[in-house]
């Protein structure tokens, strides 16, 4: 569609930060890749920030990933999937993780600029409707301060959200229809995509470390049963506010030992507990840490 190309060419040549909004299967990632490719072709230093914790382009599920695109080859799927940096969100869904998502996106945009990117393209999750969708996207715009926001919508589904952004911020807000070539995916297909991505991330070779119960955030309650942490997803802290990658915990009942399993070669300084338990086949099941800890 000609209107797509006009928008791509304009923002790729002049924008500093582009934020893409849209529901599930609205073509955000395809458009984001188009803007990134056009920016690279124009000789700009471009970064792709993937702030969708479920359907991933950059990095594993449950993260916000960032990749600096230094050449056209970096846009190939295998290369783009490897993040230059990531932030652990803790879940494959935005629900219950609004603060980590907003903070993670802001940190990755700043990291991209620190790496020399003068165009940052931010892809987001499909949570755009209702109170939580508006709150999440409002605060992303508030922190990221994009100069261009592109909304991809069917009919006028995004108008309440885009209206909020127009009223509160000075960003150039562009509304586009969902491209007719976009094909919808089922709930089952999206779940399968997450499982494949998680299984690929945790492919051998894997490292295994014994874990002390004092290394977690949030801290474990007194007399906590460590067996309840079995298969829980964790973020691996580098001790400087960042993350080296993901791992999951394994409880050895015979030895009564808790272990960390991860493809990351270097052991972490600390571990942040996620809200996901990895079941058979790496299917993610949501866990409420408040219920697990028996606290408010």
C-alpha positions as CSV (number, residue, x, y, z in Angstrom):
1,X,0.0,0.0,0.0
2,X,1.4,3.4,-1.1
3,X,0.4,5.1,2.2
4,X,2.6,2.6,4.1
5,X,5.6,3.4,2.0
6,X,5.1,7.1,2.4
7,X,5.1,6.8,6.2
8,X,8.1,4.4,6.2
9,X,10.2,6.7,4.0
10,X,9.3,9.8,6.1
11,X,10.0,8.4,9.5
12,X,13.0,6.5,8.5
13,X,14.6,9.7,7.2
14,X,13.8,12.1,10.0
15,X,12.4,10.5,13.2
16,X,14.5,9.8,16.3
17,X,12.2,7.4,18.1
18,X,9.2,5.6,16.5
19,X,6.6,3.8,18.6
20,X,4.3,1.3,17.0
21,X,0.9,0.5,18.5
22,X,-1.7,-2.0,17.4
23,X,-3.8,-5.0,18.5
24,X,-2.9,-8.6,18.0
25,X,-2.0,-9.5,14.3
26,X,-2.1,-5.8,13.2
27,X,1.3,-6.0,11.4
28,X,3.3,-3.9,13.8
29,X,6.5,-6.1,13.6
30,X,6.4,-6.1,9.8
31,X,6.1,-2.4,9.7
32,X,8.8,-2.0,12.3
33,X,11.2,-4.1,10.2
34,X,10.3,-2.0,7.2
35,X,11.2,1.2,9.0
36,X,14.4,-0.3,10.3
37,X,15.4,-1.5,6.9
38,X,14.7,1.9,5.4
39,X,16.7,3.6,8.1
40,X,19.7,1.4,7.5
41,X,19.4,1.9,3.7
42,X,19.5,5.7,4.4
43,X,22.7,5.3,6.3
44,X,21.3,5.8,9.8
45,X,22.4,4.0,13.0
46,X,19.2,2.1,13.8
47,X,18.1,0.0,16.8
48,X,15.1,-2.3,17.1
49,X,13.5,-2.5,20.6
50,X,11.1,-5.4,21.0
51,X,8.7,-4.6,23.9
52,X,6.3,-7.4,23.3
53,X,7.0,-10.1,26.0
54,X,5.0,-12.8,24.2
55,X,5.5,-12.8,20.5
56,X,9.2,-12.1,20.2
57,X,11.3,-10.8,17.4
58,X,14.4,-9.8,19.5
59,X,15.3,-11.9,22.5
60,X,13.5,-14.7,24.4
61,X,9.9,-14.5,25.7
62,X,9.3,-12.6,29.0
63,X,11.8,-9.9,28.1
64,X,12.2,-6.5,26.4
65,X,15.1,-7.0,23.9
66,X,17.2,-4.5,22.0
67,X,19.2,-5.1,18.8
68,X,21.4,-2.5,17.1
69,X,21.1,-3.0,13.3
70,X,24.6,-2.4,11.8
71,X,23.9,-3.9,8.4
72,X,21.1,-5.3,6.3
73,X,22.1,-8.8,7.3
74,X,21.2,-8.1,10.9
75,X,17.6,-8.0,9.9
76,X,17.6,-11.7,9.0
77,X,15.5,-13.6,11.5
78,X,18.3,-15.6,13.1
79,X,20.5,-12.6,13.6
80,X,17.7,-10.3,14.8
81,X,16.6,-12.7,17.4
82,X,19.9,-12.4,19.3
83,X,19.6,-9.3,21.5
84,X,22.5,-6.9,22.3
85,X,20.8,-6.3,25.6
86,X,17.6,-7.3,27.4
87,X,15.5,-6.6,30.4
88,X,13.6,-9.4,32.3
89,X,9.9,-8.6,32.4
90,X,8.9,-11.8,34.3
91,X,6.0,-13.0,32.2
92,X,5.0,-13.6,28.6
93,X,1.9,-11.4,29.0
94,X,1.7,-7.7,29.8
95,X,-1.1,-8.4,32.3
96,X,0.3,-7.8,35.8
97,X,3.6,-6.6,34.4
98,X,2.9,-3.0,33.3
99,X,5.7,-1.4,35.4
100,X,8.5,-3.9,34.3
101,X,7.4,-3.4,30.7
102,X,7.5,0.4,30.8
103,X,10.8,0.5,32.7
104,X,12.3,-2.2,30.5
105,X,11.3,-0.3,27.3
106,X,12.8,2.9,28.6
107,X,16.0,1.3,29.6
108,X,16.4,-0.4,26.2
109,X,15.7,2.8,24.3
110,X,18.4,4.5,26.4
111,X,20.8,1.6,25.9
112,X,20.2,1.9,22.1
113,X,21.1,5.6,22.2
114,X,24.1,4.9,24.3
115,X,25.2,2.4,21.6
116,X,25.0,5.3,19.1
117,X,21.6,4.7,17.5
118,X,20.0,7.9,16.1
119,X,16.8,6.1,15.1
120,X,15.1,3.7,17.6
121,X,12.1,1.7,16.5
122,X,9.9,0.3,19.3
123,X,7.6,-2.6,18.7
124,X,4.9,-3.2,21.4
125,X,2.5,-5.8,22.6
126,X,-1.1,-6.1,21.4
127,X,-2.6,-4.8,24.7
128,X,-4.1,-1.6,23.5
129,X,-7.8,-1.6,24.6
130,X,-9.4,-0.9,27.9
131,X,-8.0,0.8,30.9
132,X,-4.9,-1.3,31.2
133,X,-4.0,-0.9,27.5
134,X,-4.4,2.8,27.7
135,X,-2.4,3.1,31.0
136,X,0.5,0.9,29.6
137,X,0.8,2.8,26.3
138,X,0.3,6.2,28.0
139,X,3.3,5.6,30.3
140,X,5.4,4.2,27.5
141,X,4.9,7.4,25.5
142,X,5.5,9.4,28.7
143,X,8.9,7.8,29.3
144,X,10.1,7.1,25.8
145,X,9.0,10.4,24.3
146,X,8.8,9.2,20.7
147,X,8.6,11.9,18.1
148,X,6.3,9.6,15.9
149,X,3.6,7.2,17.1
150,X,2.1,4.9,14.4
151,X,-1.2,3.2,15.2
152,X,-2.3,0.3,13.1
153,X,-6.0,-0.3,13.5
154,X,-9.1,-2.1,12.2
155,X,-11.8,0.5,11.9
156,X,-11.4,3.0,14.8
157,X,-10.4,0.6,17.5
158,X,-7.3,2.7,18.5
159,X,-9.0,6.1,18.5
160,X,-9.5,6.3,22.3
161,X,-5.8,5.5,22.8
162,X,-4.5,7.7,20.0
163,X,-6.8,10.5,21.2
164,X,-5.1,10.3,24.6
165,X,-1.7,10.5,23.1
166,X,-2.6,13.5,20.9
167,X,-4.0,15.4,23.9
168,X,-1.2,14.7,26.3
169,X,1.9,14.6,24.1
170,X,3.5,16.5,21.2
171,X,4.3,13.3,19.2
172,X,3.2,13.1,15.5
173,X,0.5,10.5,15.7
174,X,-0.1,8.6,12.5
175,X,-3.0,6.2,12.0
176,X,-2.9,3.5,9.4
177,X,-5.3,0.7,8.5
178,X,-4.1,-2.9,9.1
179,X,-2.5,-4.1,5.9
180,X,-4.8,-6.5,3.9
181,X,-2.0,-9.0,3.7
182,X,-1.8,-9.5,7.5
183,X,-3.0,-13.0,8.5
184,X,-4.6,-13.6,11.9
185,X,-3.1,-16.2,14.2
186,X,-5.0,-18.3,16.8
187,X,-4.5,-18.3,20.5
188,X,-3.0,-21.8,20.1
189,X,-0.6,-20.7,17.4
190,X,0.6,-17.8,19.5
191,X,1.1,-20.1,22.5
192,X,3.0,-22.5,20.2
193,X,5.2,-19.7,19.0
194,X,6.1,-18.9,22.6
195,X,6.9,-22.5,23.4
196,X,9.2,-22.9,20.4
197,X,11.0,-19.6,21.2
198,X,11.5,-20.7,24.9
199,X,12.6,-24.1,23.9
200,X,15.1,-22.7,21.4
201,X,16.5,-20.4,24.1
202,X,17.0,-23.2,26.6
203,X,18.6,-25.6,24.0
204,X,21.8,-27.4,25.1
205,X,24.5,-26.7,26.1
206,X,23.1,-25.5,29.4
207,X,24.9,-24.5,32.6
208,X,23.8,-25.6,36.1
209,X,24.6,-23.8,39.4
210,X,23.5,-24.5,42.9
211,X,21.4,-21.6,44.3
212,X,21.3,-20.1,47.8
213,X,17.9,-19.0,49.0
214,X,19.3,-15.5,49.8
215,X,19.9,-14.4,46.1
216,X,16.3,-13.6,45.1
217,X,14.3,-10.5,44.4
218,X,11.7,-10.4,45.9
219,X,13.3,-12.0,49.0
220,X,11.9,-15.3,50.1
221,X,9.8,-15.4,53.2
222,X,11.1,-17.1,56.3
223,X,10.7,-20.9,56.2
224,X,9.7,-20.8,52.6
225,X,9.4,-24.2,50.9
226,X,12.0,-24.1,48.1
227,X,10.3,-26.9,46.2
228,X,7.6,-24.3,45.2
229,X,10.3,-22.6,43.0
230,X,10.7,-25.6,40.8
231,X,10.6,-24.6,37.0
232,X,10.1,-21.0,37.9
233,X,11.5,-18.6,35.3
234,X,14.1,-16.1,36.6
235,X,16.1,-13.1,35.3
236,X,19.9,-13.3,35.8
237,X,21.3,-10.1,37.2
238,X,24.7,-8.8,36.2
239,X,24.9,-6.9,39.5
240,X,24.9,-3.5,37.8
241,X,21.1,-3.1,37.2
242,X,21.1,-5.2,34.0
243,X,20.5,-8.8,33.0
244,X,22.7,-11.3,31.3
245,X,19.9,-13.6,30.3
246,X,17.2,-16.0,31.6
247,X,17.2,-19.2,33.6
248,X,14.8,-21.5,35.3
249,X,15.0,-23.1,38.7
250,X,15.1,-26.8,39.4
251,X,14.4,-28.4,42.7
252,X,16.2,-31.7,43.4
253,X,13.9,-33.5,45.9
254,X,16.4,-36.3,46.6
255,X,19.2,-33.9,47.4
256,X,17.0,-31.1,48.6
257,X,19.1,-28.7,46.3
258,X,17.9,-25.8,44.2
259,X,19.7,-25.3,40.9
260,X,19.7,-22.7,38.2
261,X,19.5,-23.9,34.6
262,X,20.6,-21.4,31.9
263,X,22.3,-21.2,28.5
264,X,24.3,-18.2,29.8
265,X,27.9,-19.2,30.5
266,X,28.6,-16.9,33.4
267,X,26.8,-17.2,36.7
268,X,24.6,-14.4,37.9
269,X,25.1,-12.0,40.8
270,X,21.5,-12.4,41.8
271,X,18.1,-13.7,40.5
272,X,14.8,-11.9,39.9
273,X,11.8,-14.2,40.3
274,X,9.4,-14.2,37.3
275,X,5.7,-14.9,37.3
276,X,5.9,-17.9,35.0
277,X,6.4,-21.6,35.6
278,X,7.8,-23.6,32.6
279,X,5.8,-26.8,32.2
280,X,6.5,-29.7,29.9
281,X,7.3,-28.5,26.4
282,X,8.2,-25.1,27.8
283,X,4.6,-24.1,28.1
284,X,4.4,-21.0,30.3
285,X,1.9,-21.1,33.2
286,X,1.3,-17.9,35.1
287,X,2.2,-17.8,38.8
288,X,1.1,-15.1,41.3
289,X,4.1,-14.5,43.6
290,X,1.8,-13.0,46.2
291,X,-0.1,-16.3,46.5
292,X,3.1,-18.3,46.3
293,X,4.6,-16.3,49.2
294,X,1.3,-16.1,51.1
295,X,1.6,-12.3,51.3
296,X,-0.3,-9.2,50.0
